[in-house]
Amino acid sequence: MGLSLQKGQALSLTKNDGSALTRVRLGLGWDAVTTKRGLFGRKAAEVDLDASAVFFGADGQPVDYVWFNQLRSKDGSAQHTGDNLTGDGDGDDEVIRIDLSAVHGAVQQIVFVISSYSRQTFDNVQNAFCRVVDDSTAGAPEVARYQLTDSGQHTAMVMAKVSRTGAGWSFTAIGERADGRTVQDLVGPAAAAL
């Protein structure tokens, strides 16, 4: 298990030997809140959250996106593995893989957001998390995890970001509420987290 981060904490993305991580996997997971339903007990509603990434240049302007309608970044460095429509199952529900060594030099920060396309609010979500896994090391160890504990009437969250830091990258847990259905709706809140 990786380092557990709190909102606002940052971590340098380096291996135990001090070298920079190159291939990382950002996993997002969640569960639907279980509610009591009549005579037949408890039932979890299906909650469709969407993981997206906004790539920002040094000027704070978006230069690229990765989301369910664009599964690969223009430079080929990032790949979204597909849309999970329910949040069912254990572990990561949606994954974005990034080769940090291949990210275009103009990109300074990548902000990760989750949104509810169906406009379900985070009152219906529990156990939401964001984690970074080192895909360049055997066994793909988890490097860091941010457990989201914020529920409410919002339909999106700015979860985390990775930022260039000299020769490497750092990961920062953000956890800010937002509203929107798609990545385009969340460019403003994501830019506010830079």
N, C-alpha and C positions, 0 to 999 in steps of 0.2 A: 504494500500500500504506500502511495506517495505521501508527500507532505500535505497536510490539511490546511488550506488557506482560509482566512477570514476576509470579509469584504475590505477591499483596499490594499491588501497585502500583495507583494510582488515576489517573484522568484526568478533567478537567473536560470536560463535553460541550458545547463551544462551537465555533462556526464560526471561520474565519480572521479575520472582521471583528469578532469578540468577542461576537456575538449567540448566544443559546442555541439549541441544536439542538431542533427540535420533533418531527420525525418520524424515528424511528430503526428500523432493522431489526437484530435480534439473530439472527445466523446461527450454527448449530451444525453441525459436520461431523465425520466420522470415517470410517475405513476398517477393514475386518476384517483381522486378521493373516493373512498367507498361510502356509499350512502345506504340508508335503510329503505327498502322498497316493499311495502305491504306485507303479505303473508309469506313471501318467499325469501325473506332474509335480506342480506346485504348484496349490493351489486355495485361494481365500479363502472362508471361511465367511460366511454372512449374519449380520450382527449388527444387531438391532433396538434402537436406543436411542431414547428419547423425550425431547424437549425440553419443559420445563414452566416456568412462572413462578408464584411465590408473591408476592402483594401484601401488604405488612405495614403496619399503622398505627403511629402513634407509640408505642403501648403494647407493641409487639413481637408483637402478635397478628395472625394472618392474616385478611385481609378479603376476599380473592378469589383465584382461581386461573385460569390458562390452561394447558390441556393437551389431549391428544388426545380427551378426552371432554367438554371445554368449550372450544371453539375461540375464543370471544370473551369478554373480560372483561365483568362486569356493567355497567360504566360505558361500554363500547364503545371504550375507548381502545386496547385490545390485541387482536390477531388472530393466532391460530396458523394457519399456511397448510396444515397437514395432516401426517399421519403417514407417515414414510419407514420402510419395514419392513426395509430391507437395508443402508443406508449406501452403496449403489452410486452411482457417478458422482463427478464433480469438484464442488468448491464446497460450498455450504451444503446439508446434507441435510434439516434442519428449520429453519424460520424463524418467529420471532415478531415481528410489526410492532407498534410502539407509537407513538402520538401523545402525546408527553410533556405537551403543553399541555392534553390532555383527560383525563389521569389524575385521578381523584377526589382532592380536596384532603386527604382523610383518609389517603391512601396516602403513606407516607414513604420506603419502600424496596421495590424489586422484586428478588427473588432468583431467578436462573436455575439450574435443575438439569437434569441428564440422568440417566436411569435405564434399566435393562434390564428390560423387562417379562417377558422370558423367563428372567431371572436369569443370563444370560451375564455372565461377569466381565470386567473391563477388561484381563485378560491376553489377551483375544481382540480388543482394540481397539488401533489405532495411528492416528497423525496426527489425533488429536482436537483440535478448536479451537473457540473462541468468538470471534465478531467483531461489532463494532458498525459499521453502515453508516449514513451520513447520507442518508436518503430525501427530505429537503427541499431538496437541492441537485442541480442537473442532473448527470447522470452517476453519481449515488449513490456518492460516494467512501467508501472504508473509512476509519474514524476510528481504530479500535484493534483489535488482535488479541491473543488470549491462546492460545498453543499449549500444550496439555496434554501432559506427558511422563510422567505417573504411571500405571504399569500395576500390576495387582495383583488380588487376589481379591475386590475390592469390586464391587458391582453398580450403583453410582450415584456421581455427583459433584455437589458444589455448585460450579458453574462461576464465576459472577460475579454482581454486583448493580449496580443503578443506585439512587442515593440523591439525595433532594432536598438541594440546597445553596443556601440563600437563594432567588434567583430562577431558578436553573437546576438541573441534574442533574450527577452525576458517575458514572463507571463504574469499578468495582473488580474486578480479577481475583482470584478466591478459590482455586479448585483444591483443595478439601478432599474427601477420600474419604467415602463414605456407603454405606448399603445400603438398598435398597427397590426396589419395582416401579413405584409410581405416585407422583404428586405428594403424595398424602396421607401416604405413608410418609416423605416427606422434609421435612415441616414442621419437625420438631425440628432436624435438621441445618441447614436453611435459616435458622431463627431464631438458631442459634448463630453465624451469620455476620453478623448485624446489627451 
